[in-house]
Amino acid sequence: MNKQIFAIILVIIATFFGTLMGVFLKLAQYEVNVFTAGFLRFFLGLLIIVPYIIYTKFRVYKSSHLKLHLLRGVINLPMMYLGFGALMYIPLEQVNALHFVVPLIVTLLAVFIFKEKIYFIRISALMIGFIGMLIMLRPGIIEMNIGSYMVLLSCILWSIIIIISKSLAKDEGPVTIMAYQYTFMTLLSLGIAILYWETPSYLVIFYIFLAAVSGTILHISLNYSYKLVDLSLTQPITFLGLIWGSLFGFYIFEESPDYYTWVGGIIIFSGVLIITYRESYLKKNIAKKSLPLKS
């Protein structure tokens, strides 16, 4: 298996568990506020990886980019509150749909910051996914509320975090990046959680623990994919999150996807299939060679 296909699989796994994390956090926030849920999500996540941190004798914290890790945590905090909080205002599928401004922002930033080349097949997959998103969202037809704007602002911050993560991934391992993220997020969110603390039930703690497990799989998959390939390859695959969101929303929250959701979902999935097949067919590192426009 070449590294492009492996990276695609990692991003597919990440989109699934990222959506699953949203499901558990939405269930938890029926009882506790976003400040309590956010702190517990990262605190429990830190506890999950503590055995590995101890196993490495804390060598996992060895880094020459401490300021960059801290900056990532500072940006991650408002992004978390906005993203988690929006789950209580709009359906899960709409949350995931709005997240698809991220691939566009990240791809453009990657071109300017990392000098990545945007290959024709990747542009095509990105645009196919964007068209699918527009069909599902129908902007201007479906009214956007405060939750929608919270998600959009969260997406801008998340795009910056992805760029920082990609920069860190050049020199540091996926677990190191995640360990710093969990540590700083736990510390940064602790004070706010104390001020607005709401004691959760055992069931809610269980939901947040499952969210922490899902989030850990999400971040380790994404961080490793960033180390393997260009961001312009990973971003079209993230459109799959909209399909996961529609399925979970339907079966768990009884949020019924309409005709446009399924049409848009099929288009999005088509874009993912196209880029997956193309990367598999090439069987070489296209990050080093340009694809001709006739591809």
C-alpha positions as a Markdown table, in Angstrom:
| # | Residue | x | y | z |
|---|---|---|---|---|
| 1 | Met | 0.0 | 0.0 | 0.0 |
| 2 | Asn | 1.5 | 3.4 | -1.0 |
| 3 | Lys | 1.5 | 6.2 | 1.5 |
| 4 | Gln | -1.1 | 8.2 | -0.4 |
| 5 | Ile | -3.7 | 5.4 | 0.0 |
| 6 | Phe | -2.7 | 4.9 | 3.6 |
| 7 | Ala | -3.2 | 8.6 | 4.2 |
| 8 | Ile | -6.6 | 8.5 | 2.6 |
| 9 | Ile | -7.7 | 5.6 | 4.8 |
| 10 | Leu | -6.4 | 7.5 | 7.9 |
| 11 | Val | -8.5 | 10.6 | 6.9 |
| 12 | Ile | -11.6 | 8.4 | 6.3 |
| 13 | Ile | -11.1 | 6.9 | 9.8 |
| 14 | Ala | -10.6 | 10.5 | 11.2 |
| 15 | Thr | -13.9 | 11.8 | 9.6 |
| 16 | Phe | -15.8 | 8.8 | 11.1 |
| 17 | Phe | -14.5 | 9.2 | 14.6 |
| 18 | Gly | -14.7 | 13.0 | 14.5 |
| 19 | Thr | -18.4 | 12.7 | 13.8 |
| 20 | Leu | -18.8 | 10.0 | 16.5 |
| 21 | Met | -17.1 | 12.4 | 18.9 |
| 22 | Gly | -19.7 | 15.0 | 18.0 |
| 23 | Val | -22.5 | 12.5 | 18.7 |
| 24 | Phe | -21.3 | 11.7 | 22.2 |
| 25 | Leu | -20.6 | 15.4 | 23.0 |
| 26 | Lys | -24.1 | 16.4 | 21.8 |
| 27 | Leu | -25.6 | 13.7 | 24.1 |
| 28 | Ala | -23.5 | 14.9 | 27.0 |
| 29 | Gln | -24.5 | 18.5 | 26.5 |
| 30 | Tyr | -28.1 | 17.8 | 27.1 |
| 31 | Glu | -27.1 | 17.7 | 30.8 |
| 32 | Val | -23.9 | 19.8 | 31.2 |
| 33 | Asn | -22.7 | 23.0 | 29.5 |
| 34 | Val | -20.0 | 23.2 | 26.9 |
| 35 | Phe | -17.3 | 24.4 | 29.4 |
| 36 | Thr | -17.7 | 21.3 | 31.6 |
| 37 | Ala | -17.9 | 19.0 | 28.6 |
| 38 | Gly | -14.9 | 20.6 | 26.8 |
| 39 | Phe | -12.7 | 20.3 | 29.9 |
| 40 | Leu | -13.7 | 16.7 | 30.6 |
| 41 | Arg | -13.2 | 15.7 | 27.0 |
| 42 | Phe | -9.5 | 16.7 | 27.0 |
| 43 | Phe | -8.9 | 15.7 | 30.6 |
| 44 | Leu | -10.1 | 12.2 | 29.9 |
| 45 | Gly | -8.3 | 12.2 | 26.6 |
| 46 | Leu | -5.1 | 13.0 | 28.5 |
| 47 | Leu | -5.7 | 10.2 | 31.0 |
| 48 | Ile | -6.1 | 7.8 | 28.0 |
| 49 | Ile | -2.6 | 8.6 | 26.7 |
| 50 | Val | -0.9 | 8.9 | 30.1 |
| 51 | Pro | 0.2 | 5.3 | 30.2 |
| 52 | Tyr | 2.1 | 5.8 | 26.9 |
| 53 | Ile | 3.6 | 9.1 | 28.1 |
| 54 | Ile | 4.9 | 7.3 | 31.2 |
| 55 | Tyr | 6.1 | 4.4 | 29.1 |
| 56 | Thr | 8.2 | 6.8 | 27.1 |
| 57 | Lys | 9.5 | 8.3 | 30.3 |
| 58 | Phe | 8.0 | 11.6 | 29.2 |
| 59 | Arg | 10.2 | 11.7 | 26.1 |
| 60 | Val | 7.1 | 12.3 | 24.1 |
| 61 | Tyr | 7.2 | 15.9 | 25.4 |
| 62 | Lys | 10.6 | 16.5 | 23.8 |
| 63 | Ser | 10.1 | 19.3 | 21.4 |
| 64 | Ser | 11.8 | 22.3 | 19.9 |
| 65 | His | 8.5 | 24.0 | 19.0 |
| 66 | Leu | 7.0 | 24.6 | 22.5 |
| 67 | Lys | 5.7 | 28.1 | 21.5 |
| 68 | Leu | 4.0 | 26.7 | 18.4 |
| 69 | His | 2.3 | 24.0 | 20.6 |
| 70 | Leu | 1.1 | 26.6 | 23.0 |
| 71 | Leu | -0.2 | 28.8 | 20.1 |
| 72 | Arg | -2.1 | 25.8 | 18.8 |
| 73 | Gly | -3.7 | 25.3 | 22.2 |
| 74 | Val | -4.7 | 28.9 | 22.6 |
| 75 | Ile | -6.4 | 28.8 | 19.2 |
| 76 | Asn | -7.9 | 25.4 | 19.9 |
| 77 | Leu | -9.7 | 26.7 | 23.0 |
| 78 | Pro | -12.2 | 29.1 | 21.4 |
| 79 | Met | -12.5 | 26.7 | 18.4 |
| 80 | Met | -13.6 | 24.0 | 20.8 |
| 81 | Tyr | -16.2 | 26.1 | 22.6 |
| 82 | Leu | -17.7 | 27.3 | 19.3 |
| 83 | Gly | -17.7 | 23.9 | 17.7 |
| 84 | Phe | -19.0 | 22.0 | 20.7 |
| 85 | Gly | -21.6 | 24.6 | 21.6 |
| 86 | Ala | -23.0 | 24.7 | 18.0 |
| 87 | Leu | -24.0 | 21.0 | 18.4 |
| 88 | Met | -26.9 | 22.2 | 20.5 |
| 89 | Tyr | -28.2 | 24.7 | 18.0 |
| 90 | Ile | -28.2 | 22.9 | 14.7 |
| 91 | Pro | -28.5 | 19.3 | 13.4 |
| 92 | Leu | -25.4 | 17.2 | 13.3 |
| 93 | Glu | -25.4 | 17.0 | 9.5 |
| 94 | Gln | -25.5 | 20.8 | 9.2 |
| 95 | Val | -22.6 | 21.1 | 11.6 |
| 96 | Asn | -20.6 | 18.7 | 9.4 |
| 97 | Ala | -21.7 | 20.3 | 6.2 |
| 98 | Leu | -20.6 | 23.8 | 7.4 |
| 99 | His | -17.2 | 22.3 | 8.2 |
| 100 | Phe | -16.5 | 21.8 | 4.5 |
| 101 | Val | -15.4 | 25.4 | 4.2 |
| 102 | Val | -12.3 | 24.0 | 6.0 |
| 103 | Pro | -10.9 | 22.0 | 3.0 |
| 104 | Leu | -11.1 | 25.2 | 0.8 |
| 105 | Ile | -9.4 | 27.4 | 3.4 |
| 106 | Val | -6.7 | 24.8 | 4.2 |
| 107 | Thr | -5.9 | 24.0 | 0.6 |
| 108 | Leu | -5.5 | 27.7 | -0.2 |
| 109 | Leu | -3.4 | 28.3 | 2.9 |
| 110 | Ala | -1.2 | 25.3 | 2.1 |
| 111 | Val | -0.4 | 26.8 | -1.3 |
| 112 | Phe | 0.7 | 30.1 | 0.1 |
| 113 | Ile | 2.4 | 28.8 | 3.3 |
| 114 | Phe | 3.9 | 25.5 | 2.3 |
| 115 | Lys | 4.1 | 26.2 | -1.5 |
| 116 | Glu | 2.1 | 23.0 | -2.2 |
| 117 | Lys | 1.0 | 22.5 | -5.8 |
| 118 | Ile | -2.7 | 22.0 | -6.4 |
| 119 | Tyr | -3.0 | 19.2 | -8.9 |
| 120 | Phe | -5.8 | 19.0 | -11.3 |
| 121 | Ile | -7.4 | 15.8 | -9.8 |
| 122 | Arg | -7.3 | 17.2 | -6.3 |
| 123 | Ile | -8.9 | 20.5 | -7.5 |
| 124 | Ser | -11.6 | 18.4 | -9.1 |
| 125 | Ala | -12.3 | 16.3 | -6.0 |
| 126 | Leu | -12.4 | 19.5 | -3.9 |
| 127 | Met | -14.9 | 21.2 | -6.2 |
| 128 | Ile | -17.0 | 18.1 | -6.5 |
| 129 | Gly | -17.2 | 17.9 | -2.7 |
| 130 | Phe | -18.0 | 21.6 | -2.5 |
| 131 | Ile | -20.8 | 21.3 | -5.0 |
| 132 | Gly | -22.2 | 18.4 | -2.9 |
| 133 | Met | -22.0 | 20.5 | 0.2 |
| 134 | Leu | -23.9 | 23.4 | -1.5 |
| 135 | Ile | -26.7 | 21.1 | -2.6 |
| 136 | Met | -27.1 | 19.8 | 0.9 |
| 137 | Leu | -26.9 | 23.2 | 2.6 |
| 138 | Arg | -28.8 | 25.3 | -0.1 |
| 139 | Pro | -27.4 | 28.7 | 1.2 |
| 140 | Gly | -29.9 | 31.5 | 0.8 |
| 141 | Ile | -32.7 | 29.0 | 0.8 |
| 142 | Ile | -32.3 | 27.5 | 4.2 |
| 143 | Glu | -32.0 | 30.1 | 7.0 |
| 144 | Met | -28.8 | 30.1 | 9.0 |
| 145 | Asn | -29.0 | 30.7 | 12.8 |
| 146 | Ile | -26.4 | 31.5 | 15.5 |
| 147 | Gly | -25.2 | 27.8 | 15.5 |
| 148 | Ser | -24.3 | 28.1 | 11.9 |
| 149 | Tyr | -22.2 | 31.2 | 12.5 |
| 150 | Met | -20.6 | 29.6 | 15.5 |
| 151 | Val | -19.5 | 26.6 | 13.3 |
| 152 | Leu | -18.2 | 28.9 | 10.5 |
| 153 | Leu | -16.0 | 30.9 | 13.0 |
| 154 | Ser | -14.9 | 27.6 | 14.5 |
| 155 | Cys | -13.9 | 26.4 | 11.0 |
| 156 | Ile | -11.7 | 29.4 | 10.4 |
| 157 | Leu | -9.8 | 28.6 | 13.6 |
| 158 | Trp | -9.7 | 24.9 | 12.9 |
| 159 | Ser | -8.1 | 25.7 | 9.5 |
| 160 | Ile | -5.3 | 27.6 | 11.2 |
| 161 | Ile | -4.8 | 24.7 | 13.6 |
| 162 | Ile | -4.5 | 22.3 | 10.7 |
| 163 | Ile | -1.8 | 24.5 | 9.2 |
| 164 | Ile | 0.1 | 24.6 | 12.5 |
| 165 | Ser | -0.3 | 20.8 | 12.9 |
| 166 | Lys | 1.1 | 20.3 | 9.4 |
| 167 | Ser | 4.1 | 22.5 | 10.3 |
| 168 | Leu | 4.7 | 20.6 | 13.5 |
| 169 | Ala | 4.4 | 17.2 | 11.7 |
| 170 | Lys | 7.5 | 18.0 | 9.7 |
| 171 | Asp | 9.7 | 17.5 | 12.8 |
| 172 | Glu | 7.5 | 15.8 | 15.4 |
| 173 | Gly | 5.5 | 12.6 | 15.8 |
| 174 | Pro | 1.7 | 12.4 | 15.9 |
| 175 | Val | 1.6 | 11.4 | 19.6 |
| 176 | Thr | 3.9 | 14.4 | 20.6 |
| 177 | Ile | 1.5 | 16.8 | 18.8 |
| 178 | Met | -1.5 | 15.2 | 20.5 |
| 179 | Ala | 0.2 | 15.0 | 23.9 |
| 180 | Tyr | 0.9 | 18.8 | 23.9 |
| 181 | Gln | -2.6 | 19.5 | 22.6 |
| 182 | Tyr | -4.3 | 17.5 | 25.4 |
| 183 | Thr | -2.0 | 18.9 | 28.1 |
| 184 | Phe | -2.5 | 22.6 | 27.1 |
| 185 | Met | -6.2 | 22.2 | 26.4 |
| 186 | Thr | -6.7 | 20.6 | 29.8 |
| 187 | Leu | -4.8 | 23.4 | 31.6 |
| 188 | Leu | -6.4 | 26.2 | 29.5 |
| 189 | Ser | -9.9 | 25.0 | 30.0 |
| 190 | Leu | -9.7 | 24.1 | 33.7 |
| 191 | Gly | -10.2 | 27.6 | 35.1 |
| 192 | Ile | -13.2 | 28.3 | 32.8 |
| 193 | Ala | -14.7 | 24.9 | 33.7 |
| 194 | Ile | -14.4 | 25.6 | 37.4 |
| 195 | Leu | -16.3 | 28.9 | 37.0 |
| 196 | Tyr | -19.1 | 27.3 | 35.1 |
| 197 | Trp | -19.0 | 23.8 | 36.5 |
| 198 | Glu | -22.0 | 21.5 | 36.2 |
| 199 | Thr | -21.6 | 18.1 | 37.9 |
| 200 | Pro | -22.2 | 15.4 | 35.3 |
| 201 | Ser | -24.0 | 12.1 | 35.9 |
| 202 | Tyr | -22.1 | 8.8 | 35.4 |
| 203 | Leu | -23.8 | 8.4 | 32.1 |
| 204 | Val | -22.6 | 11.8 | 30.9 |
| 205 | Ile | -19.1 | 11.0 | 32.0 |
| 206 | Phe | -19.3 | 7.8 | 30.0 |
| 207 | Tyr | -20.5 | 9.7 | 27.0 |
| 208 | Ile | -17.6 | 12.2 | 27.3 |
| 209 | Phe | -15.1 | 9.3 | 27.8 |
| 210 | Leu | -16.3 | 7.8 | 24.5 |
| 211 | Ala | -16.0 | 11.3 | 23.0 |
| 212 | Ala | -12.4 | 11.4 | 24.3 |
| 213 | Val | -11.6 | 7.9 | 22.8 |
| 214 | Ser | -13.1 | 9.0 | 19.5 |
| 215 | Gly | -11.3 | 12.3 | 19.5 |
| 216 | Thr | -8.0 | 10.5 | 20.3 |
| 217 | Ile | -8.4 | 8.3 | 17.3 |
| 218 | Leu | -9.4 | 11.3 | 15.2 |
| 219 | His | -6.3 | 13.4 | 16.1 |
| 220 | Ile | -3.8 | 10.5 | 15.9 |
| 221 | Ser | -5.1 | 9.6 | 12.4 |
| 222 | Leu | -5.1 | 13.2 | 11.2 |
| 223 | Asn | -1.6 | 14.0 | 12.7 |
| 224 | Tyr | -0.1 | 10.9 | 11.0 |
| 225 | Ser | -1.8 | 11.7 | 7.6 |
| 226 | Tyr | -0.3 | 15.2 | 7.8 |
| 227 | Lys | 3.1 | 13.6 | 8.1 |
| 228 | Leu | 2.6 | 11.4 | 5.0 |
| 229 | Val | 1.2 | 13.6 | 2.3 |
| 230 | Asp | 0.2 | 17.1 | 1.2 |
| 231 | Leu | -2.8 | 18.8 | 2.8 |
| 232 | Ser | -4.3 | 19.2 | -0.7 |
| 233 | Leu | -4.7 | 15.5 | -0.8 |
| 234 | Thr | -6.3 | 15.0 | 2.6 |
| 235 | Gln | -8.8 | 17.8 | 2.4 |
| 236 | Pro | -11.2 | 16.5 | -0.3 |
| 237 | Ile | -11.6 | 13.3 | 1.8 |
| 238 | Thr | -13.0 | 15.2 | 4.8 |
| 239 | Phe | -16.2 | 15.8 | 2.9 |
| 240 | Leu | -17.2 | 12.2 | 4.0 |
| 241 | Gly | -17.9 | 13.7 | 7.4 |
| 242 | Leu | -21.2 | 15.0 | 6.0 |
| 243 | Ile | -22.4 | 11.5 | 5.2 |
| 244 | Trp | -21.4 | 10.2 | 8.7 |
| 245 | Gly | -23.2 | 13.2 | 10.2 |
| 246 | Ser | -26.4 | 12.5 | 8.2 |
| 247 | Leu | -26.4 | 8.8 | 9.2 |
| 248 | Phe | -25.8 | 9.4 | 12.9 |
| 249 | Gly | -28.2 | 12.3 | 13.0 |
| 250 | Phe | -30.9 | 10.1 | 11.5 |
| 251 | Tyr | -30.4 | 7.0 | 13.6 |
| 252 | Ile | -29.6 | 8.7 | 17.0 |
| 253 | Phe | -31.2 | 12.2 | 17.0 |
| 254 | Glu | -34.0 | 11.5 | 14.5 |
| 255 | Glu | -32.8 | 14.3 | 12.2 |
| 256 | Ser | -34.2 | 13.2 | 8.9 |
| 257 | Pro | -32.0 | 13.9 | 5.9 |
| 258 | Asp | -34.0 | 15.2 | 2.9 |
| 259 | Tyr | -33.7 | 14.5 | -0.8 |
| 260 | Tyr | -31.0 | 17.1 | -1.2 |
| 261 | Thr | -28.9 | 15.6 | 1.5 |
| 262 | Trp | -28.8 | 12.3 | -0.2 |
| 263 | Val | -28.0 | 13.8 | -3.6 |
| 264 | Gly | -25.3 | 15.9 | -2.1 |
| 265 | Gly | -23.9 | 13.0 | -0.2 |
| 266 | Ile | -23.7 | 10.9 | -3.4 |
| 267 | Ile | -21.8 | 13.7 | -5.1 |
| 268 | Ile | -19.4 | 14.0 | -2.2 |
| 269 | Phe | -18.8 | 10.3 | -2.1 |
| 270 | Ser | -18.1 | 10.3 | -5.8 |
| 271 | Gly | -15.4 | 12.9 | -5.3 |
| 272 | Val | -13.7 | 10.8 | -2.7 |
| 273 | Leu | -13.8 | 7.7 | -4.9 |
| 274 | Ile | -12.3 | 9.6 | -7.8 |
| 275 | Ile | -9.3 | 10.8 | -5.9 |
| 276 | Thr | -8.8 | 7.5 | -4.1 |
| 277 | Tyr | -8.8 | 5.6 | -7.4 |
| 278 | Arg | -6.5 | 8.1 | -9.0 |
| 279 | Glu | -3.9 | 8.0 | -6.2 |
| 280 | Ser | -4.0 | 4.2 | -6.2 |
| 281 | Tyr | -3.6 | 4.1 | -10.0 |
| 282 | Leu | -0.5 | 6.3 | -10.0 |
| 283 | Lys | 1.3 | 4.2 | -7.3 |
| 284 | Lys | 3.9 | 6.9 | -6.8 |
| 285 | Asn | 4.4 | 10.0 | -4.8 |
| 286 | Ile | 2.5 | 12.6 | -6.8 |
| 287 | Ala | 3.5 | 15.2 | -4.2 |
| 288 | Lys | 6.8 | 15.4 | -6.1 |
| 289 | Lys | 5.4 | 15.4 | -9.6 |
| 290 | Ser | 2.7 | 17.5 | -11.2 |
| 291 | Leu | -0.3 | 15.9 | -12.9 |
| 292 | Pro | -1.2 | 17.0 | -16.4 |
| 293 | Leu | -4.4 | 18.9 | -16.8 |
| 294 | Lys | -5.8 | 16.1 | -19.1 |
| 295 | Ser | -5.9 | 13.8 | -16.0 |
